[in-house]
Amino acid sequence: MEPVNINKLNEQVISLKKQMDEIQRFICEDLEFVKGTEEAWQEIDEGKCRTMSKKDFLDEIEKW
């Protein structure tokens, strides 16, 4: 087994921390998406959404 150089070990720890920070950011984004999706489903379940025909829907999208 190769001896561990403290500088090399420090570089690896820093690299792992950067990777974990990125993973944490992705997890936070995913949780925000899940929360928004859950809120939307609750609104649908409570009847707070509106329905429209396919044509009306496509016309509405064109306005955006």
GUMI-880746 format. One record per residue (C-alpha): residue number from 1; residue in three letters; x, y, z. Coordinates in Angstrom, 1 decimal, m for minus. Each point is the difference from the previous one (the first is absolute). Layout:
BEGIN
[kolti NUM,'ALA',[X,Y,Z]];
...
//
This chain:
BEGIN
[kolti 1,'MET',[0.0,0.0,0.0]];
[kolti 2,'GLU',[1.3,3.4,m1.0]];
[kolti 3,'PRO',[0.6,2.5,2.9]];
[kolti 4,'VAL',[m2.5,2.9,0.1]];
[kolti 5,'ASN',[1.4,3.5,m0.5]];
[kolti 6,'ILE',[m1.8,2.5,2.1]];
[kolti 7,'ASN',[m0.2,2.5,m2.8]];
[kolti 8,'LYS',[m1.6,m2.6,m2.3]];
[kolti 9,'LEU',[m2.4,m1.0,2.7]];
[kolti 10,'ASN',[m1.0,3.7,0.5]];
[kolti 11,'GLU',[m0.6,0.4,m3.8]];
[kolti 12,'GLN',[m2.2,m3.0,0.0]];
[kolti 13,'VAL',[m2.0,1.3,3.0]];
[kolti 14,'ILE',[m0.5,3.3,m1.8]];
[kolti 15,'SER',[m1.0,m1.7,m3.2]];
[kolti 16,'LEU',[m2.6,m2.1,2.0]];
[kolti 17,'LYS',[m1.3,3.1,1.7]];
[kolti 18,'LYS',[m0.6,1.7,m3.3]];
[kolti 19,'GLN',[m1.8,m3.1,m1.4]];
[kolti 20,'MET',[m2.1,m0.1,3.1]];
[kolti 21,'ASP',[m0.9,3.6,m0.3]];
[kolti 22,'GLU',[m1.1,m0.5,m3.5]];
[kolti 23,'ILE',[m2.1,m3.1,1.0]];
[kolti 24,'GLN',[m1.6,2.0,2.8]];
[kolti 25,'ARG',[m0.9,2.7,m2.5]];
[kolti 26,'PHE',[m1.6,m2.5,m2.3]];
[kolti 27,'ILE',[m1.9,m1.6,2.9]];
[kolti 28,'CYS',[m1.3,3.4,1.0]];
[kolti 29,'GLU',[m1.2,0.7,m3.5]];
[kolti 30,'ASP',[m1.7,m3.4,m0.2]];
[kolti 31,'LEU',[m1.7,0.7,3.4]];
[kolti 32,'GLU',[m1.3,3.3,m1.3]];
[kolti 33,'PHE',[m1.4,m1.7,m3.1]];
[kolti 34,'VAL',[m1.7,m2.7,2.1]];
[kolti 35,'LYS',[m1.5,2.6,2.3]];
[kolti 36,'GLY',[m1.4,1.9,m2.9]];
[kolti 37,'THR',[m1.4,m3.2,m1.6]];
[kolti 38,'GLU',[m1.6,m1.0,3.3]];
[kolti 39,'GLU',[m1.6,3.4,0.4]];
[kolti 40,'ALA',[m1.4,m0.2,m3.6]];
[kolti 41,'TRP',[m1.4,m3.5,0.6]];
[kolti 42,'GLN',[m1.7,1.4,3.2]];
[kolti 43,'GLU',[m1.6,2.8,m2.0]];
[kolti 44,'ILE',[m1.2,m2.5,m2.6]];
[kolti 45,'ASP',[m1.4,m2.2,2.8]];
[kolti 46,'GLU',[m1.8,3.0,1.6]];
[kolti 47,'GLY',[m1.5,1.0,m3.4]];
[kolti 48,'LYS',[1.9,3.2,m0.2]];
[kolti 49,'CYS',[1.1,m0.5,m3.6]];
[kolti 50,'ARG',[m1.9,0.8,m3.1]];
[kolti 51,'THR',[m0.5,m2.1,m3.1]];
[kolti 52,'MET',[0.0,1.0,m3.6]];
[kolti 53,'SER',[m0.2,m1.6,m3.4]];
[kolti 54,'LYS',[3.1,m0.9,m1.9]];
[kolti 55,'LYS',[m0.5,2.9,m2.4]];
[kolti 56,'ASP',[m0.5,2.5,2.9]];
[kolti 57,'PHE',[3.1,m1.4,1.6]];
[kolti 58,'LEU',[2.1,0.4,m3.1]];
[kolti 59,'ASP',[m1.4,3.5,m0.5]];
[kolti 60,'GLU',[1.0,0.9,3.5]];
[kolti 61,'ILE',[3.5,m1.3,m0.5]];
[kolti 62,'GLU',[0.4,2.2,m3.1]];
[kolti 63,'LYS',[m0.6,3.1,2.2]];
[kolti 64,'TRP',[3.1,m0.9,2.1]];
//
